[in-house]
Amino acid sequence: MNIVRRGLMLVLSSPSGAGKTTIAHALLKQDMNLRNSISVTTRTKRHSEEHGKDYFFVDADNFVKMRDSEALLEHAQVFGNYYGTPKKFVFDQLEKGFDVIFDIDWQGTQQIAHLARNDLVTIFILPPTLETLHERLKSRGEDNDETINKRMSDASAEISHWPEYDYVIVNDNFEKSLGKIMAILVAERSKRTRQIGLAEFVNELRQGG
Ligand code: 5GP
């Protein structure tokens, strides 16, 4: 059988603190065909984060250089910092047949949709309540009160973009949410249009080959 699959781009968006990063890490652990797109950002590194693993932390000059040399697939300003997706890594992985997972906001999602809608699967993750969001941001212990308040006040604006996504998940239970996303991934991978060589396979099948 010579059916190869075109890699897809799986975007997870949510307001900060809805549990998206935890879900993304769990997906990457479970599924060997997934690769993580590591963004560049001008934001300050949190204690728990590692350069090159969670983000590539760069200064504004370097970010602008990358952006202007078209090294970024998409980019946006979020909470006063710049974020962007390095293009080469993503294209290399897709070419190798891997699926790439993105933890990006609605602005980046719109830009990628503009470039490659057919290769894109988008999921919006909602918190069950705004209180849960606040609690998660606080218990993370990584951001100061001012940052948390800013993120809370931006949450409603981020949430307003939910209708632009293919799937919406209310994350009231981590295991259930993870299961739903795995199911989405399995279904999207089986789409006829993503299976290159399918027509030849069916032809041979019908001829008894
Ligand atoms: P955080 O600072 O909490 O890691 O991320 C803040 C927001 O920026 C999150 O909504 C996250 O999804 C988004 N974000 C992270 N990386 C990128 C990126 O490369 N592009 C865009 N457009 N948004 C990003």
py3Dmol code that shows the C-alpha trace and the ligand (Angstrom):
import py3Dmol

protein = """\
ATOM      1  CA  MET A   1       0.000   0.000   0.000  1.00  0.00           C
ATOM      2  CA  ASN A   2       1.398   3.341  -0.949  1.00  0.00           C
ATOM      3  CA  ILE A   3      -0.937   5.640   0.922  1.00  0.00           C
ATOM      4  CA  VAL A   4       0.961   8.451   2.579  1.00  0.00           C
ATOM      5  CA  ARG A   5      -0.711  11.116   4.574  1.00  0.00           C
ATOM      6  CA  ARG A   6      -0.289  14.830   4.265  1.00  0.00           C
ATOM      7  CA  GLY A   7       0.724  16.307   7.639  1.00  0.00           C
ATOM      8  CA  LEU A   8      -1.848  18.573   9.224  1.00  0.00           C
ATOM      9  CA  MET A   9      -1.535  21.641  11.397  1.00  0.00           C
ATOM     10  CA  LEU A  10      -3.427  21.363  14.675  1.00  0.00           C
ATOM     11  CA  VAL A  11      -4.047  24.694  16.360  1.00  0.00           C
ATOM     12  CA  LEU A  12      -5.079  24.967  20.004  1.00  0.00           C
ATOM     13  CA  SER A  13      -6.240  28.388  21.147  1.00  0.00           C
ATOM     14  CA  SER A  14      -7.755  29.503  24.425  1.00  0.00           C
ATOM     15  CA  PRO A  15      -7.629  32.307  26.910  1.00  0.00           C
ATOM     16  CA  SER A  16      -4.532  32.088  29.080  1.00  0.00           C
ATOM     17  CA  GLY A  17      -5.037  29.535  31.877  1.00  0.00           C
ATOM     18  CA  ALA A  18      -7.661  27.340  30.204  1.00  0.00           C
ATOM     19  CA  GLY A  19      -5.286  24.381  30.288  1.00  0.00           C
ATOM     20  CA  LYS A  20      -4.164  24.401  26.664  1.00  0.00           C
ATOM     21  CA  THR A  21      -0.432  24.034  27.304  1.00  0.00           C
ATOM     22  CA  THR A  22      -0.955  21.040  29.626  1.00  0.00           C
ATOM     23  CA  ILE A  23      -3.162  19.408  27.001  1.00  0.00           C
ATOM     24  CA  ALA A  24      -0.608  20.091  24.255  1.00  0.00           C
ATOM     25  CA  HIS A  25       2.191  18.482  26.318  1.00  0.00           C
ATOM     26  CA  ALA A  26       0.046  15.407  26.995  1.00  0.00           C
ATOM     27  CA  LEU A  27      -0.810  15.071  23.294  1.00  0.00           C
ATOM     28  CA  LEU A  28       2.857  15.235  22.351  1.00  0.00           C
ATOM     29  CA  LYS A  29       3.669  12.509  24.864  1.00  0.00           C
ATOM     30  CA  GLN A  30       0.902  10.218  23.613  1.00  0.00           C
ATOM     31  CA  ASP A  31       1.220  10.639  19.904  1.00  0.00           C
ATOM     32  CA  MET A  32       4.532   9.950  18.200  1.00  0.00           C
ATOM     33  CA  ASN A  33       3.375  11.505  14.945  1.00  0.00           C
ATOM     34  CA  LEU A  34       2.973  14.957  16.463  1.00  0.00           C
ATOM     35  CA  ARG A  35       5.619  17.654  16.569  1.00  0.00           C
ATOM     36  CA  ASN A  36       5.485  20.825  18.627  1.00  0.00           C
ATOM     37  CA  SER A  37       5.867  24.192  16.953  1.00  0.00           C
ATOM     38  CA  ILE A  38       8.050  26.244  19.289  1.00  0.00           C
ATOM     39  CA  SER A  39       7.307  29.945  19.005  1.00  0.00           C
ATOM     40  CA  VAL A  40       9.657  32.879  19.347  1.00  0.00           C
ATOM     41  CA  THR A  41       8.636  35.534  21.824  1.00  0.00           C
ATOM     42  CA  THR A  42       9.859  38.789  23.302  1.00  0.00           C
ATOM     43  CA  ARG A  43       8.103  37.957  26.596  1.00  0.00           C
ATOM     44  CA  THR A  44      10.233  37.407  29.707  1.00  0.00           C
ATOM     45  CA  LYS A  45      10.919  33.739  30.474  1.00  0.00           C
ATOM     46  CA  ARG A  46       8.951  32.225  33.363  1.00  0.00           C
ATOM     47  CA  HIS A  47      10.871  30.231  36.015  1.00  0.00           C
ATOM     48  CA  SER A  48       9.566  26.898  34.803  1.00  0.00           C
ATOM     49  CA  GLU A  49      10.317  27.584  31.147  1.00  0.00           C
ATOM     50  CA  GLU A  50      13.304  26.591  29.055  1.00  0.00           C
ATOM     51  CA  HIS A  51      14.722  28.397  26.052  1.00  0.00           C
ATOM     52  CA  GLY A  52      14.296  26.185  22.988  1.00  0.00           C
ATOM     53  CA  LYS A  53      11.737  23.957  24.674  1.00  0.00           C
ATOM     54  CA  ASP A  54       8.837  26.196  25.637  1.00  0.00           C
ATOM     55  CA  TYR A  55       9.810  29.193  23.527  1.00  0.00           C
ATOM     56  CA  PHE A  56      12.770  30.782  21.833  1.00  0.00           C
ATOM     57  CA  PHE A  57      13.155  33.909  23.951  1.00  0.00           C
ATOM     58  CA  VAL A  58      14.486  36.753  21.828  1.00  0.00           C
ATOM     59  CA  ASP A  59      14.750  40.544  22.089  1.00  0.00           C
ATOM     60  CA  ALA A  60      12.596  42.871  20.003  1.00  0.00           C
ATOM     61  CA  ASP A  61      15.426  43.542  17.483  1.00  0.00           C
ATOM     62  CA  ASN A  62      15.855  39.879  16.732  1.00  0.00           C
ATOM     63  CA  PHE A  63      12.120  39.360  16.517  1.00  0.00           C
ATOM     64  CA  VAL A  64      11.770  42.187  14.001  1.00  0.00           C
ATOM     65  CA  LYS A  65      14.684  40.756  11.973  1.00  0.00           C
ATOM     66  CA  MET A  66      12.964  37.368  11.802  1.00  0.00           C
ATOM     67  CA  ARG A  67       9.653  38.922  10.897  1.00  0.00           C
ATOM     68  CA  ASP A  68      11.126  41.168   8.205  1.00  0.00           C
ATOM     69  CA  SER A  69      13.094  38.334   6.619  1.00  0.00           C
ATOM     70  CA  GLU A  70       9.849  36.362   6.393  1.00  0.00           C
ATOM     71  CA  ALA A  71      11.148  33.630   8.665  1.00  0.00           C
ATOM     72  CA  LEU A  72       7.801  33.572  10.505  1.00  0.00           C
ATOM     73  CA  LEU A  73       4.696  31.727   9.363  1.00  0.00           C
ATOM     74  CA  GLU A  74       2.547  34.072  11.432  1.00  0.00           C
ATOM     75  CA  HIS A  75       3.100  36.608  14.171  1.00  0.00           C
ATOM     76  CA  ALA A  76       1.066  38.701  16.573  1.00  0.00           C
ATOM     77  CA  GLN A  77       1.269  41.010  19.514  1.00  0.00           C
ATOM     78  CA  VAL A  78      -0.308  39.452  22.612  1.00  0.00           C
ATOM     79  CA  PHE A  79      -0.389  41.132  26.051  1.00  0.00           C
ATOM     80  CA  GLY A  80       2.140  43.710  24.791  1.00  0.00           C
ATOM     81  CA  ASN A  81       4.717  41.112  23.690  1.00  0.00           C
ATOM     82  CA  TYR A  82       5.511  39.748  20.257  1.00  0.00           C
ATOM     83  CA  TYR A  83       4.981  36.095  19.419  1.00  0.00           C
ATOM     84  CA  GLY A  84       5.630  34.267  16.164  1.00  0.00           C
ATOM     85  CA  THR A  85       5.958  30.828  14.583  1.00  0.00           C
ATOM     86  CA  PRO A  86       9.250  29.931  12.863  1.00  0.00           C
ATOM     87  CA  LYS A  87       8.306  28.831   9.364  1.00  0.00           C
ATOM     88  CA  LYS A  88      11.106  26.440   8.413  1.00  0.00           C
ATOM     89  CA  PHE A  89      10.566  23.959  11.249  1.00  0.00           C
ATOM     90  CA  VAL A  90       6.861  23.663  10.447  1.00  0.00           C
ATOM     91  CA  PHE A  91       7.373  23.118   6.721  1.00  0.00           C
ATOM     92  CA  ASP A  92      10.138  20.558   7.334  1.00  0.00           C
ATOM     93  CA  GLN A  93       7.936  18.513   9.683  1.00  0.00           C
ATOM     94  CA  LEU A  94       4.899  18.620   7.406  1.00  0.00           C
ATOM     95  CA  GLU A  95       7.054  17.501   4.496  1.00  0.00           C
ATOM     96  CA  LYS A  96       8.233  14.520   6.544  1.00  0.00           C
ATOM     97  CA  GLY A  97       4.586  13.579   7.185  1.00  0.00           C
ATOM     98  CA  PHE A  98       4.425  14.705  10.811  1.00  0.00           C
ATOM     99  CA  ASP A  99       1.500  16.678  12.168  1.00  0.00           C
ATOM    100  CA  VAL A 100       2.382  19.926  13.890  1.00  0.00           C
ATOM    101  CA  ILE A 101       0.686  21.291  16.983  1.00  0.00           C
ATOM    102  CA  PHE A 102       0.470  25.044  17.588  1.00  0.00           C
ATOM    103  CA  ASP A 103      -0.355  26.873  20.800  1.00  0.00           C
ATOM    104  CA  ILE A 104      -1.187  30.252  19.287  1.00  0.00           C
ATOM    105  CA  ASP A 105      -3.857  32.931  19.590  1.00  0.00           C
ATOM    106  CA  TRP A 106      -6.731  33.818  17.241  1.00  0.00           C
ATOM    107  CA  GLN A 107      -4.652  36.327  15.271  1.00  0.00           C
ATOM    108  CA  GLY A 108      -2.065  33.706  14.344  1.00  0.00           C
ATOM    109  CA  THR A 109      -4.805  31.181  13.602  1.00  0.00           C
ATOM    110  CA  GLN A 110      -6.416  33.571  11.133  1.00  0.00           C
ATOM    111  CA  GLN A 111      -3.090  34.141   9.384  1.00  0.00           C
ATOM    112  CA  ILE A 112      -2.387  30.420   8.980  1.00  0.00           C
ATOM    113  CA  ALA A 113      -5.975  29.848   7.817  1.00  0.00           C
ATOM    114  CA  HIS A 114      -5.354  32.409   5.107  1.00  0.00           C
ATOM    115  CA  LEU A 115      -2.240  30.524   3.939  1.00  0.00           C
ATOM    116  CA  ALA A 116      -3.300  26.886   4.223  1.00  0.00           C
ATOM    117  CA  ARG A 117      -6.915  26.337   5.274  1.00  0.00           C
ATOM    118  CA  ASN A 118      -7.030  22.761   3.972  1.00  0.00           C
ATOM    119  CA  ASP A 119      -4.102  21.638   6.094  1.00  0.00           C
ATOM    120  CA  LEU A 120      -5.434  23.280   9.220  1.00  0.00           C
ATOM    121  CA  VAL A 121      -7.549  21.899  12.083  1.00  0.00           C
ATOM    122  CA  THR A 122      -8.456  24.407  14.769  1.00  0.00           C
ATOM    123  CA  ILE A 123      -9.671  23.782  18.316  1.00  0.00           C
ATOM    124  CA  PHE A 124     -10.757  26.395  20.820  1.00  0.00           C
ATOM    125  CA  ILE A 125     -10.514  25.440  24.486  1.00  0.00           C
ATOM    126  CA  LEU A 126     -12.835  27.138  26.944  1.00  0.00           C
ATOM    127  CA  PRO A 127     -12.602  27.111  30.740  1.00  0.00           C
ATOM    128  CA  PRO A 128     -15.784  25.927  32.513  1.00  0.00           C
ATOM    129  CA  THR A 129     -15.984  29.290  34.351  1.00  0.00           C
ATOM    130  CA  LEU A 130     -13.987  32.501  34.576  1.00  0.00           C
ATOM    131  CA  GLU A 131     -13.240  31.686  38.226  1.00  0.00           C
ATOM    132  CA  THR A 132     -11.456  28.501  37.116  1.00  0.00           C
ATOM    133  CA  LEU A 133      -9.360  30.604  34.783  1.00  0.00           C
ATOM    134  CA  HIS A 134      -8.417  32.992  37.578  1.00  0.00           C
ATOM    135  CA  GLU A 135      -7.581  30.126  39.927  1.00  0.00           C
ATOM    136  CA  ARG A 136      -5.407  28.402  37.325  1.00  0.00           C
ATOM    137  CA  LEU A 137      -3.485  31.597  36.618  1.00  0.00           C
ATOM    138  CA  LYS A 138      -2.929  32.155  40.337  1.00  0.00           C
ATOM    139  CA  SER A 139      -1.988  28.579  41.193  1.00  0.00           C
ATOM    140  CA  ARG A 140       0.550  28.516  38.376  1.00  0.00           C
ATOM    141  CA  GLY A 141       2.430  31.004  40.566  1.00  0.00           C
ATOM    142  CA  GLU A 142       4.336  32.327  37.558  1.00  0.00           C
ATOM    143  CA  ASP A 143       2.746  35.696  36.904  1.00  0.00           C
ATOM    144  CA  ASN A 144       2.347  38.712  39.183  1.00  0.00           C
ATOM    145  CA  ASP A 145      -1.068  40.137  40.098  1.00  0.00           C
ATOM    146  CA  GLU A 146      -0.859  42.848  37.472  1.00  0.00           C
ATOM    147  CA  THR A 147      -0.177  40.310  34.699  1.00  0.00           C
ATOM    148  CA  ILE A 148      -2.939  38.023  35.972  1.00  0.00           C
ATOM    149  CA  ASN A 149      -5.432  40.893  36.032  1.00  0.00           C
ATOM    150  CA  LYS A 150      -4.428  41.908  32.514  1.00  0.00           C
ATOM    151  CA  ARG A 151      -4.851  38.318  31.308  1.00  0.00           C
ATOM    152  CA  MET A 152      -8.256  38.075  32.970  1.00  0.00           C
ATOM    153  CA  SER A 153      -9.447  41.272  31.342  1.00  0.00           C
ATOM    154  CA  ASP A 154      -8.199  40.054  27.944  1.00  0.00           C
ATOM    155  CA  ALA A 155      -9.826  36.624  28.359  1.00  0.00           C
ATOM    156  CA  SER A 156     -13.248  37.817  27.271  1.00  0.00           C
ATOM    157  CA  ALA A 157     -11.851  39.327  24.055  1.00  0.00           C
ATOM    158  CA  GLU A 158      -9.953  36.105  23.265  1.00  0.00           C
ATOM    159  CA  ILE A 159     -13.072  34.011  23.983  1.00  0.00           C
ATOM    160  CA  SER A 160     -15.106  36.115  21.554  1.00  0.00           C
ATOM    161  CA  HIS A 161     -13.242  34.372  18.701  1.00  0.00           C
ATOM    162  CA  TRP A 162     -14.673  30.927  19.459  1.00  0.00           C
ATOM    163  CA  PRO A 163     -16.967  30.850  16.380  1.00  0.00           C
ATOM    164  CA  GLU A 164     -13.921  30.988  14.089  1.00  0.00           C
ATOM    165  CA  TYR A 165     -12.744  27.525  15.197  1.00  0.00           C
ATOM    166  CA  ASP A 166     -13.588  24.066  13.801  1.00  0.00           C
ATOM    167  CA  TYR A 167     -14.033  22.492  17.252  1.00  0.00           C
ATOM    168  CA  VAL A 168     -14.757  23.861  20.718  1.00  0.00           C
ATOM    169  CA  ILE A 169     -13.990  22.012  23.938  1.00  0.00           C
ATOM    170  CA  VAL A 170     -15.011  23.060  27.439  1.00  0.00           C
ATOM    171  CA  ASN A 171     -12.106  21.881  29.561  1.00  0.00           C
ATOM    172  CA  ASP A 172     -13.852  20.844  32.764  1.00  0.00           C
ATOM    173  CA  ASN A 173     -12.014  17.519  32.873  1.00  0.00           C
ATOM    174  CA  PHE A 174      -8.470  17.113  31.612  1.00  0.00           C
ATOM    175  CA  GLU A 175      -8.690  13.408  30.654  1.00  0.00           C
ATOM    176  CA  LYS A 176     -11.974  13.891  28.817  1.00  0.00           C
ATOM    177  CA  SER A 177     -10.664  16.912  26.924  1.00  0.00           C
ATOM    178  CA  LEU A 178      -7.546  15.003  25.949  1.00  0.00           C
ATOM    179  CA  GLY A 179      -9.677  12.092  24.714  1.00  0.00           C
ATOM    180  CA  LYS A 180     -11.799  14.429  22.608  1.00  0.00           C
ATOM    181  CA  ILE A 181      -8.768  16.009  20.981  1.00  0.00           C
ATOM    182  CA  MET A 182      -7.253  12.589  20.217  1.00  0.00           C
ATOM    183  CA  ALA A 183     -10.567  11.614  18.609  1.00  0.00           C
ATOM    184  CA  ILE A 184     -10.555  14.778  16.502  1.00  0.00           C
ATOM    185  CA  LEU A 185      -7.005  14.038  15.414  1.00  0.00           C
ATOM    186  CA  VAL A 186      -7.832  10.454  14.415  1.00  0.00           C
ATOM    187  CA  ALA A 187     -10.855  11.598  12.395  1.00  0.00           C
ATOM    188  CA  GLU A 188      -9.045  14.462  10.695  1.00  0.00           C
ATOM    189  CA  ARG A 189      -6.150  12.187   9.750  1.00  0.00           C
ATOM    190  CA  SER A 190      -8.588   9.803   8.066  1.00  0.00           C
ATOM    191  CA  LYS A 191     -10.031  12.491   5.804  1.00  0.00           C
ATOM    192  CA  ARG A 192     -10.035  11.399   2.194  1.00  0.00           C
ATOM    193  CA  THR A 193      -8.277  14.553   1.035  1.00  0.00           C
ATOM    194  CA  ARG A 194      -5.390  13.994   3.432  1.00  0.00           C
ATOM    195  CA  GLN A 195      -4.565  10.528   2.131  1.00  0.00           C
ATOM    196  CA  ILE A 196      -2.299  10.882  -0.865  1.00  0.00           C
ATOM    197  CA  GLY A 197      -2.236   7.841  -3.151  1.00  0.00           C
ATOM    198  CA  LEU A 198      -5.719   6.738  -2.139  1.00  0.00           C
ATOM    199  CA  ALA A 199      -7.097   6.894  -5.699  1.00  0.00           C
ATOM    200  CA  GLU A 200      -4.301   4.602  -6.970  1.00  0.00           C
ATOM    201  CA  PHE A 201      -4.880   2.236  -4.060  1.00  0.00           C
ATOM    202  CA  VAL A 202      -8.609   2.007  -4.775  1.00  0.00           C
ATOM    203  CA  ASN A 203      -7.968   1.480  -8.490  1.00  0.00           C
ATOM    204  CA  GLU A 204      -5.640  -1.420  -7.753  1.00  0.00           C
ATOM    205  CA  LEU A 205      -8.076  -2.775  -5.198  1.00  0.00           C
ATOM    206  CA  ARG A 206     -10.895  -2.782  -7.738  1.00  0.00           C
ATOM    207  CA  GLN A 207      -8.714  -4.546 -10.277  1.00  0.00           C
ATOM    208  CA  GLY A 208      -7.925  -7.185  -7.722  1.00  0.00           C
ATOM    209  CA  GLY A 209      -4.295  -6.043  -7.431  1.00  0.00           C
TER     210      GLY A 209
END
"""
ligand_1 = """\
24
5GP
P 1.925 32.890 27.110
O 2.657 34.176 27.265
O 0.946 32.639 28.213
O 2.865 31.728 26.885
O 1.069 33.018 25.770
C 0.188 34.086 25.626
C -0.654 33.885 24.391
O 0.151 33.958 23.210
C -1.359 32.527 24.341
O -2.704 32.736 23.943
C -0.619 31.781 23.275
O -1.445 30.858 22.611
C -0.186 32.904 22.353
N 0.974 32.544 21.543
C 2.056 31.831 21.917
N 2.900 31.687 20.882
C 2.333 32.310 19.833
C 2.716 32.485 18.462
O 3.756 32.049 17.978
N 1.856 33.194 17.678
C 0.683 33.711 18.141
N -0.088 34.352 17.282
N 0.284 33.558 19.435
C 1.105 32.863 20.254
"""
view = py3Dmol.view(width=600, height=400)
view.addModel(protein, "pdb")
view.setStyle({"model": 0}, {"cartoon": {"style": "trace"}})
view.addModel(ligand_1, "xyz")
view.setStyle({"model": 1}, {"stick": {}})
view.zoomTo()
view.show()
